[in-house]
Amino acid sequence: MGDNNTKKQEILEAYQFRHATKSFDVTKKISDEDFQFILEAGRLSPSSIGIEPWVFLVIQDMNLREQLREVSWGAQGQLPTASHFVVILARTDVRYDSDYVADQMKRVKQMPDEVVQTLQSRYKSFQESDLPMLDNDRALYEWSCRQTYIALGNMLTAAALIGIDSCPIEGFDYQAVNEILEKEGLLEDGKLRASVMAAFGYRAEDPKRPKTRKELNEIVRWIK
């Protein structure tokens, strides 16, 4: 029990430590080992039907960062200063009968053909009826985006646990960012689109005020 209590305290302290860092100390860089740990937290994240519909673009090229800064009002301080800057891409080719889903089941999960056929039928029903998305490419993309936020949250927490600052970023022109990345050949001919950004590094200064949140009893409802 003692070890569990220590772990719980460490995790809560990490959440208290984490804040949306607007500007990073440019003299401090995250080690390769530490950043691989953050990426691994993203890689091991859960996703709906285990589809892993994400790609993590780690953008260290400062010229490309500057192009993104021009169309990212929410990353003005982070793009020039972050040790590591990530654009998380969401897959658009996630139909139940797509080559991507087939590859995920056969190569990645190493499922036998009969299992693949059974699951494809189940996934078809899910995408047709349970959470309808087959008639709308936007809905398929948004379904993928929701999965990327699971990975994002785990990466932010992993970073905080080892004393690394971060900032999730949605404040950007999605069309313009996609156009920039497409010109760089990073979107697999439309099979990927930008979902969310995240900056990582070490804070240039401490937050000006302590973290504030609603009390637990304001947001939890027990149904007994």
PEBELCOR-V754889 format. One line per field, one symbol per residue. psi: psi as a letter, one per 40 degrees, with the letter a starting at -180 (. if undefined). Layout:
psi=???
This chain:
psi=dddddddddddddddddhighdhiheehihiddddddddddddeiiihffeffihhhhhehdddddddddegdefddddeeidhhhhhihiegfideiddddddddddefiiddddddddddddddddddghedehdddddddddddddddddddddddddffhiihihegihddddddddddefeeffeeiihdiihiiahidiiieiihhiiideeehhhh.
